[in-house]
Amino acid sequence: MAPGVAPRARRRVRGTPLAGAPARSAEDWWWDRLAPSGSGYHLLQADSMLLVLPTLGPARARAQRRAARRGRRLRPPASRPAEAKAKPRTSPAPAPQQGPDPGWGDRIPLEILLRIFGLLVEANGPMPFLGRAARVCRRWHEAASQPALWHTLTLSPPLAGRPAKGGAKAEKKLLASLEWLIPNRFSQLQRLTLIHWKSQVHPVLKLVSESCPRLTFLKLSDCHSVTPNTLIMLAKACPQLHSLDVQHSMVESTAVVSFLEEAGPRMRKLWLTYSSQTTAILGALLGSCCPQLQVLEVSTGINHNITPLQLPVEALQKGCPQLQVLRLLNLMWLPKPSGRAVTPGPGFPSLEELCLASSTCNFVSNEVLDRLLHGSPNLRLLDLRGCARITPAGLHDLPCQELEQLHLGLYGMSDRLTLAKEGSPLLTQKWCHTLQELDLSGQGFSEKDLEQALAAFSGTPEGSHPALCSLNLRGTQVTPSTVSSVISSCPGLLYLNLESCRCLPRGLKRAYRGPGEVQWCLEQLLTSLPSVS
């Protein structure tokens, strides 16, 4: 192209390049060669040179290619060419199956599942395990829905201990769930515990009375607003209900008395917290409203009541002749004076456990103990911790001959009391063949007296060993030789407390748990005996 001549506009003309047609230029020839090929080159023309640069290609070509690919993807299988159909293809991996798993979970027989679930429920309770197991598969849902597994239940609002407004809202939310759950799952419920319910106790117990005719045990712990109508309704609707625990709950005495009057003939167990209203409940018991009562426990609440409870021992023996367990825990009580003209009561012929443990001074003496136990030959457990007025001579006169547990520990009060120095052999010589647990913590028996007492465990006939497995000698004057002798004589000893024993070497004054630690203590005592002597 001659200088000074303006470049011609780019024209797209098909034909043979540079064949004598003056209208065609080199640019036209390159465009005709590159454009149809779709190779994606772009032409730039200057005054004396031609520059060829790579690019993405014409927009129309790219659009055509995208449309072609889109058409191949959207084309139905029937419209594809026959040769494409004949082309071998690898089968895709099977998609995961939806719905319940037809594997081992569904192949386990229902009876086996019920057996397994029953063991887990016995160990940890039905909730939350059964609720989670019901979501695994249909077979597990069927097993977890069996009412036989829902025999014991504890219900507590999730926001227990929070402000009153939040706790009431949580109770209503849980109650809404129970309105479906109780009729559909709890038809065989036997034991129910309600904890921290403040305002919805009556609606819950109403649902229980309508759907749980087999209920036998009810416990209300830290519950409020329990009215007489609530308990009477439950007593009438549940003919098998025989145990009631209202400890640490705000329950009116009239509610408990009304309940006992309705369900008294079948009552077996009763737990109470001592308050100013307890006298009315005990009055109902003394009136023989519960002749079949077997367990009676009265304990103090968080707010300790300093007013002593006056208990008519003889009247209680007549009103509850079948009593097997009597516990007056941490309670300041004194028996009603018997007087000279009053004849001794019938006693408790079936009593097996008497617990009068207290952390404060009480009025239990040898005379009181005799009034309680003079007719109890089957006693197995006697807990007199804190009863500093009881002497070994008074215990030796009891009619029971096969006592298994004897607790005489004095915790935190031995420094301000005058304790007996002798008499411990009277205890071990009488019960050495049956005692499994012995607690002499804080007692003031002398070294020689303790040596004679514990030597009774070495005098068993050949071929037999003492049953002693727990021995508490904390704060006593026991010597190393006495301890080593009792360990050697009692191979079943699993617990030994030697804390604060002044006569023992340093490093050994501690509690030993398990046969290994007890045997280690014996080895250390045997090596230290020569130096101590």
C-alpha positions as CSV (number, residue, x, y, z in Angstrom):
1,M,0.0,0.0,0.0
2,A,1.4,3.3,-1.1
3,P,2.2,5.9,1.4
4,G,-0.4,8.6,1.9
5,V,-3.3,6.3,0.8
6,A,-5.9,5.7,3.5
7,P,-6.4,2.1,4.6
8,R,-9.5,0.4,3.2
9,A,-12.3,-0.6,5.5
10,R,-12.2,-4.3,6.5
11,R,-14.5,-6.3,4.3
12,R,-15.4,-10.0,4.6
13,V,-15.4,-11.3,1.0
14,R,-15.2,-15.0,0.2
15,G,-13.0,-16.0,-2.7
16,T,-9.5,-16.7,-3.8
17,P,-7.1,-14.2,-2.1
18,L,-5.1,-11.9,-4.3
19,A,-6.4,-13.4,-7.6
20,G,-6.2,-10.1,-9.5
21,A,-9.3,-8.5,-8.0
22,P,-8.1,-5.2,-6.9
23,A,-10.9,-4.8,-4.4
24,R,-9.5,-7.5,-2.2
25,S,-6.6,-6.9,0.2
26,A,-4.3,-9.0,2.4
27,E,-6.5,-8.4,5.4
28,D,-9.5,-9.9,3.5
29,W,-7.4,-12.9,2.7
30,W,-6.3,-13.6,6.3
31,W,-9.8,-13.1,7.5
32,D,-11.2,-15.6,5.0
33,R,-8.6,-18.1,6.1
34,L,-9.0,-17.7,9.9
35,A,-12.6,-16.9,10.5
36,P,-14.1,-20.1,9.1
37,S,-11.6,-22.2,11.0
38,G,-12.7,-20.9,14.4
39,S,-9.1,-20.9,15.6
40,G,-9.7,-17.7,17.5
41,Y,-7.2,-15.2,16.0
42,H,-7.8,-11.4,15.7
43,L,-6.3,-9.2,13.0
44,L,-4.9,-5.7,13.4
45,Q,-3.7,-3.6,10.5
46,A,-1.2,-0.7,10.6
47,D,0.2,1.4,7.8
48,S,2.9,-1.1,6.7
49,M,2.4,-4.3,8.8
50,L,-0.2,-6.9,9.7
51,L,-0.4,-8.1,13.3
52,V,-2.1,-11.4,14.2
53,L,-3.0,-11.8,17.9
54,P,-4.7,-14.8,19.7
55,T,-8.0,-14.0,21.3
56,L,-11.2,-15.8,22.7
57,G,-12.7,-15.9,19.2
58,P,-15.7,-14.3,17.7
59,A,-18.6,-13.9,20.1
60,R,-20.9,-15.6,17.6
61,A,-18.8,-18.7,17.5
62,R,-18.5,-18.9,21.3
63,A,-22.3,-18.5,21.6
64,Q,-22.8,-21.3,19.0
65,R,-20.5,-23.7,20.9
66,R,-22.2,-23.0,24.2
67,A,-25.7,-23.6,22.6
68,A,-24.4,-26.9,21.2
69,R,-23.2,-28.1,24.5
70,R,-26.4,-27.0,26.3
71,G,-28.4,-28.8,23.7
72,R,-26.5,-32.1,24.2
73,R,-27.0,-31.8,28.0
74,L,-30.8,-31.1,27.7
75,R,-31.5,-33.6,24.9
76,P,-33.7,-36.5,26.2
77,P,-32.4,-40.0,25.9
78,A,-34.8,-40.9,23.2
79,S,-33.5,-38.2,20.8
80,R,-29.9,-39.3,21.1
81,P,-28.3,-41.0,18.0
82,A,-28.4,-44.7,17.9
83,E,-24.7,-45.0,17.9
84,A,-24.6,-43.1,21.2
85,K,-27.0,-45.5,22.6
86,A,-24.9,-48.5,21.6
87,K,-21.8,-47.1,23.3
88,P,-21.0,-49.1,26.4
89,R,-21.3,-47.1,29.6
90,T,-20.3,-47.9,33.2
91,S,-23.2,-48.1,35.6
92,P,-23.1,-45.4,38.3
93,A,-22.7,-46.2,42.0
94,P,-26.1,-47.0,43.7
95,A,-27.5,-44.0,45.6
96,P,-27.9,-44.5,49.4
97,Q,-31.2,-45.9,50.3
98,Q,-33.7,-43.6,52.1
99,G,-35.8,-44.5,55.0
100,P,-35.2,-47.0,57.8
101,D,-32.0,-49.1,57.7
102,P,-33.0,-52.7,56.7
103,G,-29.7,-53.9,58.3
104,W,-28.8,-55.5,61.6
105,G,-31.0,-53.1,63.6
106,D,-34.2,-54.5,62.0
107,R,-33.0,-58.1,62.1
108,I,-32.7,-58.2,66.0
109,P,-35.8,-59.9,67.4
110,L,-38.1,-57.7,69.4
111,E,-37.7,-59.8,72.5
112,I,-33.9,-59.4,72.5
113,L,-34.2,-55.6,72.0
114,L,-36.6,-55.4,74.9
115,R,-34.2,-57.4,77.1
116,I,-31.3,-55.1,76.2
117,F,-33.3,-51.9,76.6
118,G,-34.6,-53.2,79.9
119,L,-31.0,-53.6,81.2
120,L,-30.2,-50.0,80.2
121,V,-33.3,-48.7,81.8
122,E,-32.6,-50.5,85.0
123,A,-29.1,-48.9,85.1
124,N,-29.8,-45.3,83.9
125,G,-33.6,-44.9,83.7
126,P,-35.8,-44.6,80.7
127,M,-34.9,-41.0,79.8
128,P,-33.3,-39.9,77.7
129,F,-32.3,-43.3,76.3
130,L,-35.7,-44.5,75.1
131,G,-36.4,-41.2,73.5
132,R,-33.2,-41.4,71.4
133,A,-33.5,-45.1,70.7
134,A,-37.0,-44.6,69.2
135,R,-35.4,-42.5,66.4
136,V,-33.0,-45.1,65.1
137,C,-35.4,-47.3,63.1
138,R,-38.9,-48.7,63.1
139,R,-37.9,-51.8,65.1
140,W,-36.2,-49.8,67.8
141,H,-39.1,-47.4,67.8
142,E,-41.5,-50.3,68.4
143,A,-39.3,-51.6,71.2
144,A,-38.8,-48.2,72.9
145,S,-42.6,-47.7,72.8
146,Q,-43.4,-50.7,75.0
147,P,-45.0,-49.5,78.2
148,A,-43.3,-52.2,80.2
149,L,-40.0,-50.2,79.9
150,W,-41.5,-47.1,81.3
151,H,-41.9,-48.4,84.9
152,T,-39.7,-45.9,86.7
153,L,-39.5,-42.2,85.8
154,T,-38.0,-39.0,87.2
155,L,-39.3,-35.7,85.9
156,S,-37.6,-32.3,86.5
157,P,-38.2,-29.0,84.6
158,P,-35.1,-28.2,82.5
159,L,-34.8,-24.7,84.0
160,A,-34.9,-25.8,87.7
161,G,-33.3,-23.3,90.0
162,R,-33.8,-20.4,87.5
163,P,-36.0,-17.4,88.3
164,A,-39.6,-18.0,89.0
165,K,-40.8,-16.8,85.6
166,G,-38.4,-19.0,83.6
167,G,-39.2,-22.0,85.8
168,A,-42.9,-21.7,85.3
169,K,-42.5,-21.4,81.6
170,A,-40.3,-24.6,81.5
171,E,-42.9,-26.5,83.6
172,K,-45.7,-25.6,81.2
173,K,-43.5,-26.6,78.2
174,L,-42.8,-30.0,79.8
175,L,-46.4,-30.4,80.8
176,A,-47.4,-30.0,77.2
177,S,-45.2,-32.9,76.2
178,L,-46.5,-35.0,79.1
179,E,-50.1,-34.6,77.9
180,W,-49.2,-36.9,75.0
181,L,-46.5,-39.0,76.7
182,I,-48.3,-40.1,79.8
183,P,-51.4,-41.6,78.1
184,N,-49.3,-43.3,75.4
185,R,-46.3,-44.6,77.3
186,F,-46.9,-44.6,81.1
187,S,-49.8,-47.1,81.4
188,Q,-47.5,-49.4,83.5
189,L,-45.7,-46.7,85.4
190,Q,-44.9,-47.8,89.0
191,R,-42.4,-45.3,90.4
192,L,-42.6,-41.6,89.8
193,T,-40.4,-38.8,91.2
194,L,-41.1,-35.1,90.7
195,I,-38.2,-32.7,91.5
196,H,-38.3,-28.9,91.6
197,W,-41.9,-28.5,90.4
198,K,-43.3,-25.2,91.7
199,S,-46.6,-24.6,90.1
200,Q,-47.7,-27.5,87.9
201,V,-47.8,-30.4,90.4
202,H,-51.5,-30.7,90.3
203,P,-51.9,-31.0,86.5
204,V,-49.1,-33.6,86.3
205,L,-50.5,-35.7,89.0
206,K,-54.0,-35.4,87.4
207,L,-52.6,-36.9,84.2
208,V,-50.9,-39.6,86.2
209,S,-54.1,-40.5,88.1
210,E,-55.9,-40.8,84.7
211,S,-53.4,-43.0,83.0
212,C,-51.2,-44.8,85.6
213,P,-53.3,-47.2,87.6
214,R,-50.3,-49.3,88.6
215,L,-48.4,-46.5,90.4
216,T,-46.9,-47.8,93.7
217,F,-44.4,-45.1,94.7
218,L,-44.5,-41.3,94.6
219,K,-41.7,-38.9,95.6
220,L,-42.1,-35.2,95.7
221,S,-38.8,-33.4,96.2
222,D,-38.6,-29.6,96.4
223,C,-42.2,-29.3,95.1
224,H,-44.7,-26.6,96.0
225,S,-48.5,-26.2,95.8
226,V,-49.4,-29.7,96.8
227,T,-53.0,-29.5,98.0
228,P,-55.2,-32.1,99.8
229,N,-57.3,-32.5,96.7
230,T,-54.2,-33.5,94.7
231,L,-53.1,-36.3,97.0
232,I,-56.7,-37.6,97.6
233,M,-57.3,-37.7,93.8
234,L,-54.1,-39.8,93.4
235,A,-54.9,-42.1,96.3
236,K,-58.4,-42.9,94.8
237,A,-57.2,-43.3,91.2
238,C,-54.1,-45.5,92.0
239,P,-55.3,-48.4,94.2
240,Q,-51.7,-49.9,94.4
241,L,-50.0,-46.7,95.7
242,H,-48.4,-47.7,99.0
243,S,-45.3,-45.5,99.3
244,L,-45.1,-41.7,99.7
245,D,-42.0,-39.5,100.0
246,V,-42.7,-35.8,100.6
247,Q,-39.3,-34.9,102.2
248,H,-38.1,-31.3,101.5
249,S,-41.4,-30.3,99.9
250,M,-43.9,-27.7,100.9
251,V,-46.9,-30.0,101.5
252,E,-49.7,-29.1,103.9
253,S,-50.1,-31.5,106.8
254,T,-53.8,-31.7,106.0
255,A,-52.9,-33.0,102.6
256,V,-50.7,-35.8,104.0
257,V,-53.3,-36.7,106.7
258,S,-56.1,-36.8,104.1
259,F,-53.9,-39.0,101.9
260,L,-53.2,-41.4,104.8
261,E,-56.9,-41.6,105.7
262,E,-57.7,-42.6,102.2
263,A,-54.7,-44.9,101.4
264,G,-53.7,-45.8,105.0
265,P,-54.7,-49.5,105.1
266,R,-52.3,-50.2,102.1
267,M,-49.5,-47.9,103.1
268,R,-46.0,-49.5,103.4
269,K,-43.5,-46.7,103.3
270,L,-43.6,-43.0,104.4
271,W,-40.8,-40.3,104.4
272,L,-41.4,-37.0,106.1
273,T,-39.5,-33.8,106.9
274,Y,-39.9,-32.6,110.5
275,S,-41.7,-29.3,110.9
276,S,-44.3,-27.9,113.2
277,Q,-47.0,-29.8,111.2
278,T,-45.4,-33.2,111.7
279,T,-47.2,-33.7,115.0
280,A,-50.5,-33.9,113.1
281,I,-49.2,-36.6,110.7
282,L,-47.7,-38.6,113.6
283,G,-51.0,-38.4,115.3
284,A,-52.7,-40.1,112.4
285,L,-50.1,-42.9,112.6
286,L,-50.6,-43.3,116.3
287,G,-54.3,-43.7,115.5
288,S,-53.6,-46.9,113.6
289,C,-54.5,-45.5,110.2
290,C,-51.5,-47.3,108.7
291,P,-51.3,-50.7,110.4
292,Q,-49.2,-52.2,107.5
293,L,-46.5,-49.5,107.6
294,Q,-43.0,-51.0,107.3
295,V,-40.7,-47.9,106.7
296,L,-41.0,-44.6,108.6
297,E,-38.3,-41.9,108.2
298,V,-38.4,-38.4,109.7
299,S,-35.5,-36.1,109.1
300,T,-34.8,-32.4,109.5
301,G,-34.9,-30.0,106.5
302,I,-32.4,-27.3,105.5
303,N,-33.8,-25.0,108.2
304,H,-33.0,-26.9,111.3
305,N,-35.9,-27.0,113.8
306,I,-34.7,-26.6,117.3
307,T,-38.1,-27.6,118.8
308,P,-37.7,-31.2,120.1
309,L,-40.2,-33.8,118.8
310,Q,-41.9,-35.6,121.6
311,L,-42.5,-39.2,120.4
312,P,-44.8,-41.6,122.3
313,V,-42.8,-44.8,121.8
314,E,-45.4,-47.2,123.1
315,A,-48.3,-45.6,121.1
316,L,-46.2,-45.9,117.9
317,Q,-45.5,-49.5,118.6
318,K,-49.3,-50.2,118.8
319,G,-50.2,-48.0,115.8
320,C,-47.4,-49.5,113.5
321,P,-46.8,-53.1,114.7
322,Q,-45.3,-54.2,111.3
323,L,-42.6,-51.5,111.3
324,Q,-39.3,-52.8,109.9
325,V,-37.3,-49.6,109.5
326,L,-37.4,-46.6,111.8
327,R,-35.2,-43.6,111.0
328,L,-35.1,-40.4,113.0
329,L,-32.3,-38.6,111.3
330,N,-30.5,-35.6,112.8
331,L,-33.6,-35.0,114.8
332,M,-33.8,-33.6,118.3
333,W,-36.5,-35.8,119.9
334,L,-37.3,-37.2,123.2
335,P,-39.7,-40.0,124.2
336,K,-42.9,-39.1,126.0
337,P,-42.4,-40.0,129.7
338,S,-43.8,-43.4,130.3
339,G,-44.6,-42.9,134.0
340,R,-44.7,-45.6,136.6
341,A,-48.3,-46.8,135.8
342,V,-47.7,-47.3,132.1
343,T,-47.0,-50.8,131.0
344,P,-44.2,-51.6,128.5
345,G,-45.2,-51.4,124.9
346,P,-45.4,-54.4,122.6
347,G,-42.1,-53.3,120.9
348,F,-41.4,-53.7,117.2
349,P,-41.1,-57.5,116.7
350,S,-40.3,-57.0,112.9
351,L,-37.9,-54.2,113.3
352,E,-34.6,-54.7,111.3
353,E,-33.1,-51.2,111.2
354,L,-33.1,-48.4,113.7
355,C,-31.3,-45.2,112.9
356,L,-31.1,-42.4,115.5
357,A,-28.0,-40.7,114.0
358,S,-27.6,-37.0,115.0
359,S,-24.9,-34.3,114.8
360,T,-26.3,-32.6,117.9
361,C,-26.9,-33.6,121.5
362,N,-29.9,-35.8,121.9
363,F,-31.8,-37.4,124.7
364,V,-31.3,-41.1,123.7
365,S,-30.2,-43.1,126.7
366,N,-30.0,-46.8,127.6
367,E,-33.6,-46.6,129.0
368,V,-34.9,-45.1,125.8
369,L,-33.1,-47.7,123.7
370,D,-34.6,-50.5,125.8
371,R,-38.1,-49.0,125.3
372,L,-37.6,-49.1,121.6
373,L,-35.9,-52.4,121.1
374,H,-36.9,-54.7,124.0
375,G,-39.1,-56.6,121.6
376,S,-36.9,-56.6,118.4
377,P,-34.9,-59.8,118.2
378,N,-34.4,-59.5,114.4
379,L,-32.5,-56.2,114.4
380,R,-29.7,-56.1,111.8
381,L,-28.7,-52.5,111.7
382,L,-28.3,-50.1,114.6
383,D,-27.1,-46.6,113.9
384,L,-26.4,-44.5,117.1
385,R,-23.9,-42.0,115.8
386,G,-24.0,-38.9,118.1
387,C,-25.8,-40.7,120.9
388,A,-23.2,-40.2,123.5
389,R,-25.4,-41.4,126.4
390,I,-25.5,-44.9,125.2
391,T,-23.1,-47.3,126.9
392,P,-21.8,-50.7,125.9
393,A,-23.6,-52.2,128.9
394,G,-26.9,-50.9,127.6
395,L,-26.2,-52.3,124.1
396,H,-25.2,-55.7,125.6
397,D,-28.7,-56.1,127.1
398,L,-30.5,-55.8,123.8
399,P,-32.4,-59.0,122.7
400,C,-30.9,-59.0,119.2
401,Q,-28.3,-61.7,118.6
402,E,-27.4,-61.3,115.0
403,L,-26.5,-57.6,114.6
404,E,-24.7,-56.9,111.3
405,Q,-24.0,-53.2,111.4
406,L,-23.2,-51.2,114.5
407,H,-22.4,-47.5,114.2
408,L,-21.4,-45.7,117.5
409,G,-19.2,-42.9,116.0
410,L,-19.0,-39.5,117.7
411,Y,-18.1,-36.9,115.2
412,G,-17.0,-33.5,116.4
413,M,-18.4,-33.9,119.9
414,S,-16.0,-36.2,121.8
415,D,-13.8,-33.3,123.1
416,R,-16.6,-31.9,125.2
417,L,-18.0,-35.1,126.6
418,T,-17.0,-37.5,129.3
419,L,-16.7,-40.8,127.5
420,A,-16.6,-44.4,128.7
421,K,-13.1,-45.9,129.0
422,E,-14.1,-49.5,129.2
423,G,-16.8,-51.9,127.9
424,S,-16.0,-52.3,124.2
425,P,-15.4,-56.0,124.6
426,L,-19.0,-56.4,125.5
427,L,-19.9,-55.4,122.0
428,T,-17.6,-57.5,119.9
429,Q,-17.9,-60.6,122.1
430,K,-21.6,-60.6,121.5
431,W,-21.7,-59.9,117.8
432,C,-18.2,-60.8,116.4
433,H,-19.7,-63.7,114.4
434,T,-22.2,-61.6,112.6
435,L,-20.8,-58.0,112.5
436,Q,-20.0,-56.8,109.0
437,E,-19.6,-53.1,109.8
438,L,-18.3,-51.5,113.1
439,D,-17.9,-47.8,113.7
440,L,-16.2,-46.7,117.0
441,S,-14.9,-43.4,115.7
442,G,-14.3,-40.8,118.5
443,Q,-14.9,-43.2,121.3
444,G,-12.7,-43.0,124.4
445,F,-11.9,-46.6,125.0
446,S,-8.4,-47.3,126.3
447,E,-5.7,-49.1,124.4
448,K,-6.1,-52.3,126.5
449,D,-9.9,-52.2,126.2
450,L,-9.7,-51.9,122.4
451,E,-7.2,-54.7,122.2
452,Q,-9.5,-57.0,124.1
453,A,-12.4,-56.0,122.0
454,L,-10.8,-56.5,118.6
455,A,-9.2,-59.8,119.7
456,A,-12.7,-61.3,119.7
457,F,-12.4,-61.4,115.8
458,S,-9.4,-63.7,116.2
459,G,-11.3,-66.3,118.3
460,T,-13.5,-67.7,115.5
461,P,-13.5,-71.5,115.0
462,E,-11.0,-72.9,112.6
463,G,-12.1,-73.0,109.0
464,S,-14.3,-69.9,109.4
465,H,-13.5,-66.2,109.1
466,P,-15.2,-63.2,110.6
467,A,-17.7,-61.4,108.4
468,L,-16.2,-58.0,109.2
469,C,-15.6,-55.9,106.1
470,S,-15.7,-52.3,107.4
471,L,-14.0,-51.0,110.5
472,N,-13.8,-47.3,111.5
473,L,-11.3,-46.6,114.4
474,R,-10.9,-42.9,113.6
475,G,-9.6,-40.9,116.6
476,T,-9.3,-43.9,118.9
477,Q,-6.3,-45.1,120.9
478,V,-5.8,-48.3,118.9
479,T,-2.2,-49.6,118.8
480,P,-0.3,-51.0,115.8
481,S,-0.3,-54.5,117.2
482,T,-4.1,-54.5,117.6
483,V,-4.6,-53.2,114.1
484,S,-2.3,-55.8,112.5
485,S,-4.0,-58.5,114.5
486,V,-7.5,-57.6,113.3
487,I,-6.3,-57.3,109.7
488,S,-4.8,-60.7,109.8
489,S,-7.9,-62.2,111.3
490,C,-10.3,-60.6,108.9
491,P,-9.3,-61.4,105.3
492,G,-12.5,-59.8,104.0
493,L,-11.8,-56.4,105.4
494,L,-12.3,-53.8,102.6
495,Y,-12.4,-50.5,104.5
496,L,-10.2,-49.4,107.5
497,N,-10.2,-45.9,108.8
498,L,-7.2,-45.0,111.0
499,E,-7.3,-41.2,110.8
500,S,-6.1,-39.3,113.9
501,C,-5.1,-42.4,115.8
502,R,-2.4,-41.0,118.1
503,C,-0.7,-44.4,118.8
504,L,0.0,-45.2,115.2
505,P,3.2,-44.3,113.3
506,R,3.2,-41.3,111.0
507,G,2.2,-42.0,107.4
508,L,-0.3,-44.7,108.4
509,K,-3.0,-42.5,109.9
510,R,-5.4,-42.5,107.0
511,A,-8.3,-44.4,105.5
512,Y,-7.7,-47.6,103.5
513,R,-10.1,-48.7,100.8
514,G,-9.9,-52.0,99.0
515,P,-8.0,-55.2,99.9
516,G,-4.8,-54.0,98.3
517,E,-4.5,-50.9,100.5
518,V,-5.5,-52.8,103.6
519,Q,-2.8,-55.4,103.0
520,W,-0.3,-52.7,102.4
521,C,-1.2,-51.2,105.7
522,L,-0.6,-54.6,107.4
523,E,2.9,-54.9,105.8
524,Q,3.8,-51.4,107.0
525,L,2.6,-52.1,110.5
526,L,4.5,-55.4,110.7
527,T,7.8,-53.7,109.7
528,S,7.3,-50.8,112.2
529,L,6.4,-53.0,115.2
530,P,10.0,-53.6,116.4
531,S,10.8,-49.9,116.4
532,V,7.5,-49.0,118.1
533,S,8.1,-51.5,120.9
